[in-house]
Amino acid sequence: MKNYEIEDIKTYMNELLVNDKYDSFYLYEIRLKTSLDYYISGKINKEFFDTDDEMADVEDYVNWGEVKQTIFDLIKGKRLPISFKIILMFNRDNIERLVEMNNIPINPEDVSNLSMNIYYEGGKLLVPTGTSLKVFTLDKTLEHIWDDTVGKYYI
């Protein structure tokens, strides 16, 4: 895990909420504190869909690109939010690609998630990374590659 502090908050938030840089990430959850407290889970309610055919193409989590405008509408205004936490996860295709491109000795199916936890509070914006595996290993290669990938492409 690496903890990045964002200096240029305005530019970073523009990348997150307006541009398409993070659109392929899954949304895990959002906690937003403004005049009200908001909690949004990114987990898709599959029981909402009528048939198995409709559900066949539905992921477990919504893509950030599908909900970012709604989140932007909640955040924008004359006042900054008191705080927020946005947890984004690398999608399955990108996890597989990252593991294969870097010859990491782990099965991509054993990766629960690779995440970015975006925290804002007290005028500071922090982005710690997270790596979660379904198996135990002492090898930290994936964790280091993920930290470097976030630092290089997403910070």
C-alpha positions in Angstrom: 0.0 0.0 0.0 1.2 3.5 -0.9 -0.5 6.7 0.3 -0.4 9.5 -2.3 -1.2 13.1 -1.2 -2.7 15.1 -4.0 -1.3 18.7 -4.2 -3.5 20.0 -7.1 -6.9 18.9 -5.8 -8.9 20.8 -8.5 -7.1 19.2 -11.4 -7.3 15.7 -9.8 -11.1 16.1 -9.1 -11.6 17.3 -12.7 -9.8 14.1 -13.9 -12.0 12.0 -11.6 -15.4 13.6 -12.1 -15.3 15.1 -15.6 -12.7 13.4 -17.8 -12.8 9.7 -18.7 -9.5 8.6 -17.1 -11.2 6.5 -14.4 -14.3 5.5 -16.3 -13.4 1.8 -16.6 -12.9 1.4 -12.8 -15.6 -0.2 -10.8 -17.2 1.8 -8.0 -17.1 0.0 -4.7 -18.7 2.7 -2.6 -18.9 6.4 -1.8 -19.5 8.2 1.4 -20.1 11.9 1.0 -20.7 14.4 3.7 -22.2 17.7 2.6 -25.4 19.3 4.2 -26.5 15.6 4.2 -24.7 12.3 4.5 -24.8 10.2 1.4 -23.8 6.5 1.1 -23.8 4.9 -2.3 -22.9 1.2 -2.9 -21.5 0.4 -6.3 -22.7 -3.2 -6.0 -25.4 -3.9 -8.6 -28.7 -5.4 -7.4 -29.1 -8.3 -9.8 -32.6 -9.0 -8.5 -33.6 -5.7 -10.3 -33.3 -7.5 -13.7 -36.2 -9.5 -15.0 -34.5 -12.4 -16.7 -31.3 -14.4 -16.6 -30.5 -13.1 -20.1 -30.5 -9.5 -18.8 -28.4 -10.5 -15.9 -25.8 -12.4 -18.0 -24.0 -9.3 -19.1 -24.3 -7.5 -15.7 -21.1 -7.1 -13.7 -21.1 -7.2 -9.9 -20.2 -3.5 -9.7 -21.1 -0.5 -11.7 -18.5 1.3 -13.8 -17.4 4.7 -12.5 -18.2 6.2 -15.9 -21.8 5.4 -15.5 -22.3 7.2 -12.1 -19.7 9.9 -12.0 -22.1 12.6 -13.3 -24.5 11.8 -10.4 -21.7 12.1 -7.9 -20.4 15.3 -9.6 -24.0 16.8 -9.2 -23.9 15.9 -5.5 -20.4 17.4 -4.9 -20.6 20.6 -6.9 -21.9 23.8 -5.4 -20.8 26.9 -3.6 -19.3 25.0 -0.7 -16.8 22.2 -0.7 -17.9 18.9 0.9 -17.1 18.4 4.5 -15.5 15.1 3.5 -15.8 12.2 1.1 -14.4 8.7 0.5 -14.6 7.2 -2.9 -13.4 3.6 -3.4 -12.6 2.6 -7.0 -11.5 -0.9 -8.1 -9.5 -1.9 -11.2 -11.8 -3.9 -13.5 -11.3 -7.6 -14.1 -9.9 -7.2 -17.6 -7.3 -4.7 -16.4 -6.3 -6.9 -13.5 -5.6 -9.8 -15.9 -3.7 -7.5 -18.2 -1.6 -6.1 -15.4 -0.7 -9.5 -14.0 0.2 -10.9 -17.5 2.2 -7.8 -18.7 4.3 -7.9 -15.6 4.7 -11.7 -15.3 3.4 -11.6 -11.8 3.4 -15.2 -10.3 -0.2 -15.2 -9.3 -3.4 -16.3 -11.0 -5.5 -13.2 -11.9 -8.6 -15.1 -10.5 -6.9 -15.0 -7.0 -6.9 -11.2 -7.0 -10.0 -10.0 -5.1 -9.3 -6.4 -6.1 -6.9 -3.6 -6.7 -8.3 -0.4 -5.3 -7.8 3.3 -5.0 -9.3 4.9 -1.9 -9.9 8.6 -2.5 -10.3 10.5 0.8 -11.0 14.2 1.2 -11.2 15.9 4.6 -9.9 19.1 6.1 -8.7 20.4 2.7 -6.5 17.4 2.1 -7.0 14.8 -0.6 -5.3 11.4 0.0 -5.2 8.4 -2.3 -4.0 5.2 -0.7 -3.8 2.1 -2.8 -5.1 -1.3 -1.8 -4.4 -4.9 -2.8 -6.6 -7.8 -1.8 -6.0 -11.4 -2.6 -8.1 -14.5 -2.2 -4.9 -16.5 -1.4 -2.1 -16.1 1.1 1.3 -15.2 -0.3 4.5 -13.5 1.0 5.2 -12.2 -2.5 4.5 -8.5 -2.7 5.2 -8.1 -6.4 1.6 -7.4 -7.3 1.3 -4.8 -4.5 4.4 -2.9 -5.7 3.3 -3.0 -9.4 -0.1 -1.7 -8.4 1.4 1.1 -6.3 3.6 2.1 -9.2 0.8 1.9 -11.8 -1.4 4.2 -9.7 1.5 6.6 -9.2 2.4 6.6 -12.9 -1.0 6.7 -14.5 -3.6 7.9 -12.0 -2.0 10.5 -9.8 
